[in-house]
Amino acid sequence: FLSTHFCCSHASEERVEAMAAMIAEPKFTIEVDSEHKAKSLNIFSFSFPHHASFHMSWIGFFVSFVSTFAAAPMVAIIREDLEMTKPNLGDAGLAAVTGTIIARVIMGSVCDVVGPRYGLSIVLLLSAPFCFCMSFVTTAAGFLICRMGIGLGLATFVACQFWMSCMFNGKCVGIANATAAGWGNLGGGVTQFLMPVIYKGMVAATDGRIFAAWRWAYLIPGLLHVLSGVAVMFLGQDLPDGNYKLLHASGQLEKKSALKTQMIGCGNYRMWCMVATYGFCFGVELTMNNIVAGYLYDQFELDLVTAGILASCYGLMNLFARSVGGLISDWSSVRYGMRGRLWTLWLCQTLEGVLCVFMALAKESLGMTILFMVLFSCCVQASEGASYGIVPYISRRALGVASGYIGAGGNAGSTICMALFFTSASITTANGIMYMGYAIIAVTLLVVPIHFPMWGSMFFPGDPTVTEEDYYIKREFSEEEIKEGLASSVQKFCNNSHQERAPQHRPKEAEVPKV
């Protein structure tokens, strides 16, 4: 028995050593830092694992957006078929973005514990059946339940942003996060013209039965969920050095406690400030995706397809605007450190609120409404990109938790906006948009108190005697955990975060070379 036990233990140790050897010296085709994170983003590259994971993350998020807002451009047909009132439609829109609040919080811990690949893939596959079940809906209640189930797919956003924060260095994490999320959000614009086209095809296929056609149209988003969920599982990789299971087995990655990371994340007030501010950029985007097609259809008496195409202009700004926000955040970080990132977020989001008010005031002119809608959308997306230039630095050990809560804040913001401004029959949609603009400007003031002790805040500089190790290691790890080596990977992150200091306080090797 002892001989057998020794042989099994020895074989187990050999397997662990073999796995460690497999990932000890990974080879990459692009320049990486000490954490093996990519130092640049090339959207045309599919190099494994960095850029392959980049494409898997945005595609998965894109599909969830297409399905979540597939109802919006067909709402005129659906409300007639199901005999739905404005409050019914408002409740269904709320359900689509409210159900995923808890899902996003949970997804943060899932990413911390088992990795973003499993998280993103599983939520796509679990929400697919609700797309297929939409074909059988005959009541407003059934429609609400299906929209809530489909909306759970929006939790893919947390996995998407967590994944990019693990794959890309601080020099490009802003634009990597922004581009992946922006292209994912693009699904909210694409679905505004894609679903009417699919619907028209189904009308032809069903010999003009319009009430059957919108149900059949939902089969396409369901199939996209299944295909993208399987692709993410087999074509992505959790971290530059390998998947979580392999890294846990080799001892190179800490096996995190979900409870401990929740406590660390929830104890950081900066996270809660970002939860609120993100609620009024991403939350506003979700709200507009729900109401803008119907607003144009009713306010300017447009036909369904035209309203859908014009409404798609709002979401299509994700093609570049969110990336611009991330790019400006990265640029301002190079010039001014973290304080530059904070100023970028405040300026973009305050301008977003102003343009939201202007869009409401232009309600008598279709041309001016579209102009202000597009400019408003650009600022919304840029604010989202600037937000996730800051999020990776709020906490390192509880990155998933911070990403999850802040992402959930976006959905909570949409729930608040829909409930306050777009479900009451006594508030016109135009007035609702105006009130939402005022709320954006007010809530964005919460960027002001965000202060990193070593880097500072919008109006106050950081303390040069405080180090990144004080913030990320001594604050988040106990002395025993540090001695056990659990903070060793975080030390590399601290070394790579020196660029967030004010330029005069950066180590010489972190300074930007002069051309």
C-alpha positions in Angstrom: 0.0 0.0 0.0 2.8 2.4 0.9 4.6 1.6 -2.3 1.5 2.2 -4.3 0.8 5.5 -2.4 4.4 6.6 -3.0 4.2 5.8 -6.7 0.9 7.8 -7.1 2.3 10.8 -5.2 5.5 10.7 -7.3 3.5 10.5 -10.5 1.3 13.4 -9.3 4.4 15.5 -8.6 5.8 14.7 -12.0 2.6 15.9 -13.7 2.7 19.2 -11.8 6.4 19.6 -12.7 5.6 18.9 -16.3 2.8 21.4 -16.3 5.0 24.0 -14.7 7.7 23.4 -17.4 5.1 23.8 -20.1 4.3 27.3 -18.9 7.6 28.3 -17.4 8.9 30.1 -20.5 6.0 30.8 -22.9 7.0 32.2 -26.2 5.1 35.1 -27.8 5.2 36.7 -31.2 4.6 40.2 -29.8 6.3 42.4 -27.3 5.2 41.7 -23.7 6.0 43.0 -20.2 7.1 41.1 -17.1 3.5 39.8 -16.6 3.5 38.6 -20.3 0.8 41.2 -21.1 0.9 42.6 -24.6 2.3 46.1 -24.8 0.3 47.0 -27.9 -3.1 46.2 -29.5 -3.3 45.2 -33.2 -6.9 44.8 -34.1 -5.9 42.9 -37.3 -3.9 40.3 -35.5 -5.2 36.9 -34.4 -2.0 35.9 -32.5 -2.5 33.5 -29.7 -3.3 34.1 -26.9 -3.6 37.9 -26.6 -5.3 38.8 -29.8 -7.3 35.6 -30.2 -8.8 36.3 -26.8 -9.4 39.9 -27.8 -11.5 38.8 -30.7 -13.3 36.1 -28.7 -14.2 38.6 -26.0 -15.8 41.2 -28.2 -17.6 38.7 -30.4 -19.2 37.1 -27.4 -20.3 40.5 -26.0 -21.5 41.6 -29.4 -23.8 38.7 -29.7 -25.3 39.3 -26.3 -26.1 42.9 -27.3 -27.7 41.8 -30.6 -30.1 39.5 -28.8 -30.8 41.7 -25.8 -32.0 44.6 -28.0 -33.5 42.6 -30.9 -37.0 43.5 -29.7 -36.5 47.3 -29.9 -36.6 47.7 -33.7 -39.6 45.3 -34.0 -41.5 46.8 -31.1 -44.3 48.3 -33.2 -45.2 44.8 -34.5 -44.7 43.1 -31.1 -46.8 45.5 -29.1 -49.7 45.1 -31.6 -49.4 41.4 -31.5 -49.3 41.0 -27.7 -51.6 44.1 -27.1 -48.9 45.7 -24.9 -49.3 49.2 -23.4 -46.4 51.7 -22.8 -46.0 50.6 -19.2 -45.8 46.9 -20.5 -43.1 47.9 -22.9 -41.3 49.9 -20.3 -41.3 47.0 -17.8 -40.0 44.6 -20.5 -37.2 47.0 -21.3 -36.4 47.3 -17.6 -36.4 43.5 -17.3 -33.9 43.2 -20.1 -31.3 45.2 -18.3 -32.2 44.6 -14.7 -31.9 40.8 -14.6 -28.3 41.0 -15.4 -27.3 43.2 -12.4 -26.9 40.3 -10.1 -25.4 38.2 -13.0 -22.7 40.8 -13.5 -21.8 40.9 -9.8 -21.6 37.1 -9.8 -19.6 37.1 -13.0 -16.9 39.2 -11.3 -16.3 36.4 -8.8 -16.5 33.8 -11.5 -13.7 35.5 -13.4 -11.6 35.8 -10.2 -12.1 32.1 -9.3 -12.4 30.1 -12.6 -11.4 32.6 -15.3 -13.1 34.8 -17.9 -13.2 32.1 -20.6 -15.6 29.8 -18.8 -17.6 32.8 -17.5 -18.2 34.3 -21.0 -18.9 31.0 -22.7 -21.3 29.6 -20.1 -23.5 32.8 -19.9 -23.9 32.8 -23.7 -25.0 29.2 -23.7 -27.4 29.6 -20.7 -29.1 32.6 -22.2 -29.6 31.0 -25.7 -32.7 29.0 -24.8 -34.6 32.3 -23.9 -34.0 33.5 -27.5 -35.6 30.3 -28.9 -38.5 30.5 -26.4 -39.4 33.9 -27.7 -41.0 32.0 -30.6 -43.7 30.7 -28.2 -44.6 34.0 -26.4 -48.2 35.0 -26.4 -48.5 37.4 -23.5 -46.8 40.5 -22.1 -45.7 38.5 -19.1 -44.0 35.8 -21.3 -42.3 38.5 -23.3 -41.0 40.1 -20.1 -39.6 36.8 -18.8 -37.8 36.0 -22.1 -36.3 39.5 -22.3 -35.0 39.2 -18.8 -33.5 35.8 -19.6 -31.9 37.1 -22.8 -30.6 40.1 -20.9 -28.5 37.9 -18.6 -26.2 37.6 -21.5 -25.0 41.2 -20.9 -23.0 39.7 -18.0 -20.5 38.8 -20.8 -19.3 42.4 -20.5 -17.6 41.7 -17.1 -15.7 38.7 -18.5 -14.8 40.8 -21.6 -13.2 43.6 -19.6 -11.6 41.4 -17.0 -10.1 39.3 -19.9 -8.6 42.4 -21.6 -7.2 43.7 -18.3 -5.3 40.4 -17.9 -4.0 40.3 -21.5 -2.9 43.9 -22.1 -0.3 46.2 -20.4 -1.2 49.5 -18.8 0.2 51.4 -21.9 -2.7 50.0 -24.0 -5.2 48.6 -21.5 -7.5 51.6 -22.0 -7.8 51.2 -25.7 -7.9 47.4 -25.4 -10.8 47.5 -23.0 -12.5 50.2 -24.9 -12.2 48.6 -28.3 -13.4 45.1 -27.1 -16.3 46.6 -25.2 -17.1 49.2 -28.0 -17.2 46.5 -30.7 -19.4 44.5 -28.4 -21.7 47.4 -27.8 -21.9 47.8 -31.5 -24.3 45.0 -31.4 -26.9 47.4 -30.0 -26.6 49.5 -33.2 -26.3 46.6 -35.6 -29.5 44.9 -34.2 -31.5 48.1 -35.0 -31.2 47.4 -38.7 -30.3 43.7 -38.7 -33.5 42.5 -37.0 -35.8 44.5 -39.4 -34.0 42.9 -42.3 -34.3 39.4 -40.8 -37.9 40.2 -39.9 -38.7 41.2 -43.5 -37.1 37.9 -44.7 -39.3 35.9 -42.3 -42.4 37.8 -43.5 -41.6 36.6 -47.0 -40.9 33.1 -45.7 -44.2 32.9 -43.8 -46.3 34.3 -46.6 -47.0 37.6 -45.0 -47.8 36.4 -41.5 -46.2 39.3 -39.6 -47.0 38.1 -36.1 -45.3 34.8 -36.8 -42.3 36.5 -38.6 -41.0 38.4 -35.5 -41.0 35.1 -33.5 -39.0 33.3 -36.2 -36.6 36.2 -36.4 -35.5 35.4 -32.8 -34.0 32.1 -33.9 -31.0 33.9 -35.5 -29.8 35.5 -32.2 -30.3 32.1 -30.5 -28.0 30.4 -33.0 -25.4 33.1 -32.6 -25.4 32.6 -28.8 -24.6 28.9 -29.3 -21.9 29.3 -31.9 -20.1 32.1 -30.1 -20.3 30.3 -26.8 -18.6 27.2 -28.2 -16.0 29.3 -30.0 -15.0 31.2 -26.8 -14.6 28.0 -24.9 -12.2 26.4 -27.5 -10.4 29.3 -29.1 -9.6 31.6 -26.1 -7.2 31.4 -23.2 -7.7 32.8 -19.7 -4.2 34.4 -19.2 -1.1 34.9 -21.3 0.6 32.0 -19.5 -2.3 29.5 -19.8 -5.8 28.7 -18.5 -6.7 28.9 -14.9 -6.9 25.1 -14.3 -3.3 24.6 -15.5 -1.9 27.6 -13.6 -3.7 26.6 -10.4 -2.4 23.0 -10.7 1.2 24.2 -11.2 1.0 26.7 -8.3 1.7 29.7 -10.4 -1.7 31.3 -9.8 -3.4 32.0 -6.5 -6.6 30.0 -5.8 -8.7 33.0 -4.8 -11.5 32.9 -2.3 -14.7 34.4 -3.7 -15.7 35.7 -0.2 -12.3 37.3 0.4 -12.2 39.1 -3.0 -15.8 40.3 -2.4 -14.7 41.9 0.9 -11.7 43.5 -0.6 -13.6 44.9 -3.6 -16.6 46.1 -1.6 -14.4 47.8 1.0 -12.9 50.1 -1.7 -14.9 53.3 -2.0 -13.4 54.1 -5.4 -15.3 51.1 -6.8 -18.6 52.5 -5.6 -17.9 56.0 -7.1 -17.3 54.2 -10.4 -20.4 52.1 -10.0 -22.5 55.3 -9.9 -20.7 57.1 -12.7 -20.7 54.1 -15.0 -24.4 53.8 -14.4 -24.8 57.1 -16.3 -22.7 56.3 -19.3 -23.2 52.6 -20.1 -26.6 52.7 -18.3 -27.6 55.6 -20.6 -26.6 53.6 -23.7 -28.7 50.7 -22.6 -31.6 53.0 -22.0 -31.3 54.7 -25.4 -31.0 51.3 -27.2 -34.4 50.5 -25.6 -36.2 53.7 -26.4 -34.6 55.5 -29.4 -36.2 53.5 -32.2 -39.7 53.9 -30.7 -39.1 57.6 -30.0 -38.1 58.3 -33.7 -41.1 56.2 -34.9 -43.6 58.0 -32.7 -42.2 61.6 -32.6 -41.5 61.9 -36.4 -44.0 59.4 -37.8 -41.3 57.3 -39.6 -41.8 53.8 -40.9 -40.4 50.8 -38.9 -37.3 50.3 -41.1 -36.3 53.9 -41.4 -36.7 54.4 -37.6 -34.5 51.4 -37.1 -31.8 52.5 -39.4 -31.7 56.0 -37.9 -31.7 54.6 -34.4 -28.8 52.3 -35.3 -26.7 55.5 -35.7 -26.6 55.7 -31.9 -25.1 52.3 -31.4 -22.9 52.3 -34.4 -20.8 55.0 -32.8 -19.3 52.2 -30.8 -17.3 51.3 -33.9 -14.8 54.0 -33.0 -16.0 56.3 -30.1 -15.4 54.0 -27.2 -11.9 53.2 -28.5 -11.3 57.0 -28.8 -12.2 57.3 -25.1 -9.8 54.6 -24.2 -7.1 56.1 -26.4 -7.5 59.5 -24.8 -7.3 57.9 -21.4 -4.1 56.2 -22.3 -2.6 59.3 -23.8 -3.5 61.5 -20.8 -2.0 58.8 -18.5 1.3 59.1 -20.4 1.3 62.9 -20.0 -0.3 63.3 -16.5 -0.6 59.9 -14.9 -3.8 58.7 -13.3 -5.0 62.3 -12.7 -5.1 62.6 -16.5 -7.4 59.6 -16.7 -9.8 61.0 -14.1 -10.0 64.4 -15.9 -10.7 62.6 -19.2 -13.6 60.7 -17.7 -15.1 63.8 -16.1 -14.9 65.9 -19.2 -16.3 63.3 -21.6 -19.2 62.4 -19.3 -20.2 65.9 -18.4 -20.3 66.8 -22.2 -22.4 63.7 -22.6 -25.0 65.1 -20.2 -25.1 68.5 -22.0 -25.6 66.9 -25.4 -28.4 64.6 -24.0 -30.3 67.8 -23.0 -29.7 69.3 -26.5 -31.1 66.2 -28.2 -34.3 66.5 -26.1 -34.6 70.2 -27.0 -34.3 69.4 -30.7 -37.6 67.4 -30.7 -39.2 69.5 -33.4 -36.5 68.8 -36.0 -35.5 65.3 -37.2 -32.2 66.5 -38.6 -31.1 68.3 -35.4 -32.3 65.3 -33.3 -30.1 62.9 -35.3 -27.1 65.3 -35.1 -27.3 65.7 -31.4 -28.0 62.0 -30.9 -24.9 61.1 -32.8 -22.7 63.6 -30.8 -24.4 62.5 -27.6 -23.6 58.8 -28.4 -20.0 59.6 -29.2 -19.6 61.1 -25.7 -21.4 58.2 -24.1 -19.1 55.6 -25.7 -16.0 57.7 -25.0 -17.0 58.0 -21.3 -17.3 54.2 -21.2 -13.9 53.8 -22.7 -12.4 56.3 -20.3 -14.1 54.5 -17.3 -12.4 51.2 -18.1 -9.0 52.9 -18.4 -9.4 53.5 -14.6 -11.1 50.3 -13.5 -8.0 48.0 -13.8 -6.2 50.1 -11.2 -8.9 50.2 -8.5 -7.9 46.8 -7.1 -5.6 44.1 -8.3 -6.5 41.1 -6.1 -10.2 41.8 -6.5 -10.2 43.0 -10.2 -13.0 40.7 -11.1 -15.2 41.9 -8.3 -14.5 45.6 -9.2 -15.2 44.9 -12.9 -18.4 43.0 -11.9 -19.9 45.6 -9.6 -19.0 48.5 -12.0 -20.4 46.7 -14.9 -23.6 45.9 -12.9 -23.7 49.6 -12.1 -24.3 50.2 -15.8 -27.3 48.0 -15.8 -28.5 49.6 -12.5 -28.2 53.0 -14.1 -30.4 51.9 -17.0 -32.9 50.5 -14.6 -33.0 53.8 -12.7 -33.3 55.9 -15.9 -36.0 53.6 -17.4 -38.0 53.7 -14.1 -37.7 57.4 -13.5 -38.0 58.8 -17.0 -39.5 56.3 -19.5 -42.2 54.2 -17.8 -44.7 56.9 -16.7 -47.4 57.9 -19.1 -47.2 61.4 -17.7 -43.6 62.0 -18.9 -43.1 62.3 -22.6 -40.1 60.6 -24.1 -38.5 63.9 -25.0 -38.8 65.2 -21.5 -37.5 61.9 -20.1 -34.3 62.4 -22.3 -33.9 65.9 -21.0 -34.2 64.9 -17.3 -31.7 62.1 -17.9 -29.2 64.6 -19.2 -29.4 66.6 -16.0 -28.9 63.4 -14.0 -25.8 62.5 -16.0 -24.2 65.9 -15.2 -24.9 65.6 -11.5 -23.8 62.0 -11.0 -20.5 62.6 -12.9 -19.4 64.8 -10.0 -18.6 61.6 -8.2 -15.4 61.4 -10.2 -14.0 64.3 -8.2 -13.5 62.3 -4.8 -11.7 59.4 -6.5 -8.2 59.6 -5.0 -5.3 57.1 -5.2 -2.9 57.8 -2.4 0.2 57.4 -4.6 -1.2 59.0 -7.7 -3.7 61.6 -6.5 -7.1 62.8 -7.8 -8.5 65.5 -10.1 -7.6 68.4 -7.9 -5.0 67.0 -5.5 -1.6 65.4 -6.3 -0.5 62.0 -4.9 1.9 61.5 -2.0 5.3 60.5 -3.5 6.3 58.7 -0.3 3.4 56.2 -0.9 4.2 53.3 -3.3 2.1 51.0 -5.4 3.1 48.2 -3.1 1.5 50.0 -0.2 -1.8 50.2 -2.1 -2.0 46.9 -3.9 0.0 44.5 -1.6 0.0 45.8 2.0 -3.6 46.8 1.8 -5.0 43.7 0.1 -2.7 40.9 1.6 -1.9 39.9 5.1 1.7 39.5 6.3 1.2 35.7 6.3 -0.1 35.8 2.7 2.9 37.9 1.6 5.3 35.5 3.2 3.6 32.6 1.4 4.3 34.3 -1.9 0.7 35.0 -2.8 1.5 38.6 -3.7 4.4 37.8 -6.1 2.3 38.2 -9.3 0.9 41.5 -7.9 4.4 42.8 -7.4 4.9 42.6 -11.2 1.7 44.6 -11.7 3.0 47.2 -9.2 6.3 47.5 -11.2 4.3 48.0 -14.4 2.0 50.6 -12.8 4.7 53.2 -12.2 3.6 55.0 -15.4 0.4 56.1 -13.6 2.5 58.4 -11.3 3.0 62.0 -12.2 5.8 62.3 -14.8 8.3 63.8 -12.4 7.9 60.9 -9.9 8.3 58.1 -12.4 11.4 55.9 -12.4 13.7 56.8 -15.3 13.0 53.5 -17.2 9.3 54.4 -17.2 9.7 57.8 -18.7 8.5 58.4 -22.2 11.4 58.7 -24.6 11.7 62.0 -26.3 11.5 61.9 -30.1 
